[in-house]
């Protein structure tokens, strides 16, 4: 009997906590869904790039280009390049150009709803990683492996910003990725928690922010992500569960100082 009573009290506390949190979740979702302005510098178009296209598992056609190595002989490996939000496959000429001098071919592509690739109706991409970007990069890697010249070569991933997080997620689920380079990559949950600690007073009273335990903040932010998913249909993904699978895979991070 006492067990039932304690269980009822705990359930009541949880329900009250959830009801109290919901207004804050709605307000915080507005901040979560607000896209910052990105100063994306386009890469240079080149006439010697080989144009490519391939299909995703859900029937979209993605387009891009292969930039061939500048060294003599066959390529030493292939790099699949994942651009940032607002970037295109030509962005590879800004970030991965040095790889061409090292003997790598660079296969770059446009994510869905971006650049020259097909658009998924109803989907508005953001800087937050979703299942769609992971599926797109995975399709690009699979396409690279169908090309005879790359079938047996070392394959590496190079991603910028959201493309960096996508590269880590894809590398964690494939065994044929030998190395990952990430420029300004981030995880959704860690990034949101960082800014939540700085700007929580815009959503909740300062005294409440001071007494809230970290686990409560994490759970609330998870609710924000789920609520946004229900509102927008964006299947968000977080990186933390993927990272243990990268143990043993060389990963290099590059972080640029703001100007």
C-alpha positions in Angstrom: 0.0 0.0 0.0 2.8 2.4 0.9 4.5 1.5 -2.4 1.5 2.5 -4.3 1.2 5.7 -2.4 4.9 6.6 -3.0 4.5 5.7 -6.7 1.5 8.0 -7.0 3.3 10.9 -5.3 6.3 10.5 -7.7 4.0 10.3 -10.7 2.2 13.4 -9.6 5.4 15.3 -9.1 6.6 14.2 -12.6 3.2 15.3 -14.2 3.3 18.7 -12.4 6.9 19.2 -13.5 6.0 18.4 -17.0 3.1 20.8 -17.0 5.2 23.6 -15.6 7.9 22.9 -18.2 5.7 23.0 -21.3 5.4 26.8 -21.5 9.2 27.1 -21.3 9.6 24.4 -23.9 7.4 26.3 -26.4 9.3 29.5 -25.8 12.7 27.8 -26.0 11.6 26.1 -29.3 11.4 29.5 -30.9 15.1 30.1 -30.1 16.0 26.6 -31.2 14.4 27.0 -34.6 15.8 30.5 -35.2 18.6 30.2 -37.8 21.6 32.4 -37.4 23.1 34.3 -40.4 25.9 32.4 -42.1 28.5 34.1 -44.2 29.1 31.2 -46.6 31.8 32.0 -49.1 31.1 30.1 -52.4 33.9 28.0 -53.9 35.2 28.5 -57.4 33.6 26.6 -60.2 36.1 24.7 -62.4 35.7 23.4 -65.9 37.8 20.3 -65.2 35.6 18.9 -62.5 33.6 15.8 -63.4 29.9 16.2 -62.8 28.1 13.4 -61.0 24.7 12.5 -59.7 23.4 9.6 -57.7 20.2 8.6 -55.9 19.3 8.4 -52.2 17.5 5.5 -50.6 14.3 7.5 -50.6 14.4 8.4 -54.3 16.0 11.8 -54.5 18.8 12.7 -56.9 21.8 14.4 -55.5 24.3 16.2 -57.7 27.9 17.2 -57.3 31.4 16.9 -58.8 34.6 15.0 -58.6 37.8 17.1 -58.4 40.7 15.1 -59.6 44.2 14.9 -58.0 47.1 16.9 -59.4 49.8 14.4 -58.8 51.1 11.9 -61.3 49.7 8.3 -61.4 46.5 7.0 -59.9 44.9 8.7 -56.8 46.1 7.6 -53.4 42.6 7.8 -52.0 39.2 9.4 -52.3 37.8 12.1 -50.0 34.0 12.5 -49.9 33.3 16.2 -49.0 30.2 17.3 -47.1 29.6 21.1 -47.3 28.1 23.3 -44.7 24.5 24.6 -44.7 24.3 27.1 -47.6 27.4 25.6 -49.2 27.6 23.5 -52.4 29.8 21.0 -53.9 32.0 23.9 -55.2 32.8 24.7 -51.6 35.3 21.8 -51.7 37.6 24.0 -53.8 38.0 26.3 -50.7 38.4 23.6 -48.0 39.8 20.5 -49.6 42.0 22.0 -52.4 45.2 20.9 -50.7 44.1 17.3 -50.8 44.4 17.4 -54.6 48.1 18.2 -54.3 48.5 15.2 -52.0 47.0 12.8 -54.5 43.4 12.6 -53.4 40.4 12.8 -55.6 37.6 14.8 -53.9 34.0 13.8 -54.5 31.7 16.6 -53.4 27.9 16.8 -53.5 25.0 19.0 -52.6 22.7 17.8 -49.8 19.0 17.6 -50.5 17.2 21.0 -50.7 20.6 22.6 -51.3 22.4 23.6 -54.4 21.7 21.5 -57.5 20.3 18.5 -55.7 16.6 17.5 -55.6 14.4 19.0 -52.8 12.3 16.9 -50.4 8.9 18.5 -50.3 8.0 20.1 -47.0 11.6 19.9 -45.6 13.4 23.1 -44.7 17.0 22.3 -43.8 18.6 24.1 -40.8 22.0 24.1 -39.2 20.9 21.3 -36.9 21.8 17.8 -38.1 18.9 15.5 -39.2 18.5 12.0 -40.5 18.3 13.3 -44.0 21.8 14.7 -44.1 23.1 11.4 -42.7 21.3 9.5 -45.4 22.6 11.8 -48.1 26.2 11.5 -47.1 25.9 7.7 -46.7 24.5 7.6 -50.2 27.5 9.6 -51.5 29.9 7.2 -49.8 28.1 4.2 -51.3 28.1 5.9 -54.7 31.9 6.4 -54.5 32.4 2.8 -53.7 30.5 1.8 -56.9 33.0 3.7 -59.1 35.7 1.2 -60.2 38.6 3.7 -59.6 37.6 4.1 -56.0 36.4 0.7 -55.0 39.6 -0.4 -53.3 41.1 2.9 -52.4 41.3 4.4 -48.9 38.2 6.6 -48.3 38.1 9.6 -46.0 35.4 12.1 -45.1 35.8 15.9 -44.8 32.9 17.9 -43.4 32.3 21.5 -42.6 30.1 22.7 -39.8 26.8 20.6 -40.1 28.7 18.6 -42.7 31.3 17.8 -40.1 28.7 16.4 -37.7 27.2 14.4 -40.6 30.7 13.0 -41.4 31.1 11.8 -37.8 27.7 10.2 -37.8 28.3 8.4 -41.1 31.8 7.3 -40.1 30.4 5.7 -37.0 28.1 3.5 -38.9 30.4 2.4 -41.7 33.5 0.2 -41.7 35.1 1.5 -44.9 35.8 5.1 -43.7 39.5 5.3 -42.7 39.7 8.9 -41.4 37.5 11.9 -40.8 38.4 15.6 -41.0 36.0 18.0 -39.3 36.1 21.8 -39.7 33.9 23.7 -37.2 31.8 20.6 -36.4 29.4 20.5 -33.5 26.8 18.3 -31.8 23.2 19.6 -31.6 22.7 18.6 -27.9 26.0 20.0 -26.7 25.7 23.2 -28.7 22.1 23.8 -27.5 23.1 23.1 -23.8 26.0 25.6 -24.1 23.8 28.4 -25.3 21.0 27.4 -23.0 23.2 28.1 -20.0 24.1 31.5 -21.4 20.6 32.6 -22.5 18.2 30.7 -20.2 17.3 33.9 -18.4 15.4 35.0 -21.5 13.1 32.0 -21.0 12.9 31.6 -17.2 13.4 33.7 -14.1 17.1 34.1 -13.0 16.4 32.5 -9.6 14.9 29.4 -11.3 17.9 29.1 -13.7 20.3 29.1 -10.7 18.6 26.3 -8.8 17.9 24.0 -11.8 20.1 20.9 -11.8 22.0 20.1 -15.0 19.9 16.9 -15.6 16.7 18.9 -15.6 18.1 21.3 -18.2 19.2 18.4 -20.4 15.8 16.8 -20.2 14.0 20.1 -21.0 16.2 20.6 -24.1 15.4 17.1 -25.2 11.8 18.0 -25.0 12.5 21.2 -27.1 14.1 19.0 -29.8 11.2 16.6 -29.8 8.6 19.3 -29.8 10.4 21.0 -32.8 10.5 17.6 -34.5 6.7 17.3 -34.1 6.1 20.8 -35.3 8.4 20.8 -38.4 8.9 17.2 -39.3 12.7 17.5 -39.0 14.1 14.2 -37.7 16.9 15.6 -35.6 19.9 13.5 -34.7 22.5 14.0 -31.9 26.1 12.8 -32.2 26.9 11.7 -28.6 25.5 8.1 -29.0 27.6 7.7 -32.3 31.0 8.8 -30.9 32.0 5.5 -29.1 31.8 3.7 -32.5 34.6 6.0 -33.8 37.1 4.6 -31.3 40.1 3.6 -33.4 39.2 5.8 -36.4 41.6 8.8 -36.8 39.6 12.1 -36.4 41.0 15.5 -36.8 39.1 18.6 -35.7 39.7 22.1 -37.0 38.2 25.1 -35.1 38.5 28.6 -36.6 38.8 31.7 -34.5 36.0 34.2 -35.1 37.1 37.4 -36.9 
